[in-house]
Amino acid sequence: MVNQLLIEIATPNTIYDEIINNLIAPRYDLKPELISEIAISFLENKEKIDEVYKQGYFKYYFINTVKNQIHSNTSTFHKNVRIKDYEYIDEITLINDDDDIEYKLLFEEKLESIQRVYGKIKKNWFQATIWEEYFINNKTYRQIEEDWSIDHCLAFHTVKKMKKLIKDNLNVE
């Protein structure tokens, strides 16, 4: 069953192709790598995929798998592709394209705004340390877990809270 699903996922103009296109837009050039990572994940979990399909939840499961690969900072897709092209702060996209002056100025402008807001918000030592490891030192949650001997979920929730605080305060500025 998994092999048939993977063929359908990789075939243009199917519902799965449409889902990927909608979720990855406008970065269609990343689509082959995303499909590759999804295929690896599905092949490693054949029994689970078969069960999800039998229960009738495959489309829902597929959408969530694609979203997780695209938005997760710990996904293999992120490590292989996205980390080289983007830095994300939830809805605030910081585009780092050295060849385009407008993008570079946009990146510097947003980075300055984020740093200005970060300096103003109330945070404790732990929040500041984890944020700096994640944002300034570009470490993944797993790297933070390893370096600081804390669970990666704690790092994730701390960064998530800081992102929300910064985002909320950016809207006030």
C-alpha atoms as one frame of an Amber mdcrd trajectory, in Angstrom:
protein
   0.000   0.000   0.000   2.772   2.462   0.910   4.469   2.057  -2.473   1.198
   2.866  -4.287   0.687   5.933  -2.105   4.225   7.147  -2.758   3.696   6.808
  -6.511   0.520   8.861  -6.224   2.268  11.459  -4.046   5.078  11.854  -6.604
   2.696  12.011  -9.600   1.878  15.532 -10.879  -1.715  16.781 -10.756  -2.915
  14.463  -7.982  -4.542  15.629  -4.768  -1.259  14.994  -2.920   0.720  16.998
  -5.470  -1.738  19.845  -5.024  -1.403  19.693  -1.228   2.389  19.862  -1.458
   2.248  22.745  -3.947  -0.090  24.724  -1.692   1.987  24.145   1.423   5.407
  24.763  -0.104   4.524  27.753  -2.325   6.411  29.692  -3.604   9.474  27.453
  -3.053   8.585  24.759  -5.603  12.295  24.068  -6.104  12.302  22.368  -2.681
   9.542  19.952  -3.669  11.764  16.997  -4.742  13.638  17.066  -1.416  10.350
  17.290   0.510   8.876  14.312  -1.358  12.085  12.390  -0.727  11.899  13.024
   3.032   8.220  12.041   3.123   8.996   8.837   1.221  11.770   7.935   3.670
   9.449   8.575   6.604   6.628   6.501   5.110   8.915   3.621   4.164  10.311
   3.513   7.700   6.743   3.330   9.085   4.937   1.086   6.583   2.685  -0.597
   9.160   1.572   2.735  10.598   0.841   4.186   7.144  -1.133   1.066   6.183
  -3.185   1.351   9.379  -3.840   5.074   8.898  -4.941   4.398   5.313  -7.273
   1.563   6.395  -8.870   3.845   8.977  -9.512   6.494   6.303  -7.263   9.214
   7.787  -4.449   9.181   5.270  -5.108  12.600   3.692  -5.221  14.219   7.128
  -2.058  12.340   8.142  -0.340  13.322   4.882  -1.154  17.020   5.313   0.216
  16.979   8.851   3.342  15.127   7.738   4.016  17.729   5.041   3.373  20.607
   7.463   5.661  19.054  10.057   8.474  18.592   7.547   8.136  22.184   6.332
   7.740  23.954   9.669   9.657  21.806  12.131  13.120  22.984  13.047  14.130
  19.418  13.841  12.881  17.730  10.662  15.292  16.166   8.209  13.865  18.458
   5.519  14.875  21.456   7.647  18.365  20.075   8.205  18.919  19.187   4.549
  17.315  22.134   2.781  15.432  24.805   4.632  18.099  25.746   7.146  20.315
  26.794   4.245  17.694  29.126   2.773  15.635  30.570   5.620  15.463  31.521
   9.224  11.923  31.383  10.577  10.179  33.165  13.368   6.593  31.932  13.083
   4.792  34.311  10.727   7.843  36.590  10.453   9.934  35.309   7.572  13.489
  36.540   7.474  14.755  36.129   3.946  18.525  35.853   3.686  19.480  36.202
   0.038  22.915  37.754  -0.381  22.395  38.419  -4.096  19.333  40.626  -3.653
  19.835  43.997  -1.939  16.104  44.457  -1.208  15.894  41.088   0.557  19.084
  41.836   2.472  17.715  45.189   3.644  14.395  43.548   4.576  16.272  40.883
   6.521  18.396  43.464   8.378  15.345  45.642   9.103  13.336  42.760  10.576
  16.334  41.449  12.468  16.878  44.887  14.029  13.180  45.067  14.985  13.301
  41.619  16.553  16.464  42.436  18.491  15.005  45.766  19.651  11.808  44.088
  20.879  13.793  41.222  22.431  15.764  43.768  24.480  12.556  45.318  25.823
  10.524  42.240  26.763  10.601  40.767  30.243  12.334  37.394  30.296  14.186
  35.250  32.781  17.739  33.914  32.481  16.602  30.546  31.132  14.401  32.071
  28.413  17.190  34.431  27.362  19.763  31.635  27.237  17.605  29.239  25.219
  16.527  32.012  22.828  20.117  33.048  22.213  21.157  29.441  21.591  18.287
  28.997  19.126  18.136  32.362  17.380  21.611  33.847  17.617  23.681  30.639
  17.607  21.316  28.889  15.136  21.149  25.687  17.172  18.390  23.132  16.757
  16.310  21.950  19.706  18.260  18.693  19.694  21.567  20.570  19.852  20.276
  22.660  22.753  19.141  19.457  24.456  22.600  17.981  24.072  24.504  21.116
  25.123  22.352  22.038  28.127  21.129  18.581  29.233  17.482  19.593  28.991
  14.679  17.950  27.050  14.300  19.300  23.522  10.577  19.792  24.186  11.418
  22.258  26.959  13.662  24.149  24.537  10.882  24.109  21.927   8.248  25.481
  24.327  10.623  28.144  25.625  11.433  29.330  22.100   7.746  29.196  21.171
   6.892  31.426  24.144   9.664  33.868  23.227   8.474  33.973  19.604   4.965
  34.809  20.769   6.224  37.534  23.102   8.359  39.053  20.346   5.602  38.780
  17.765   3.042  40.373  20.102   5.432  43.204  20.908   6.385  43.717  17.256
   2.726  44.390  16.549   2.698  47.050  19.303   5.722  48.927  17.908
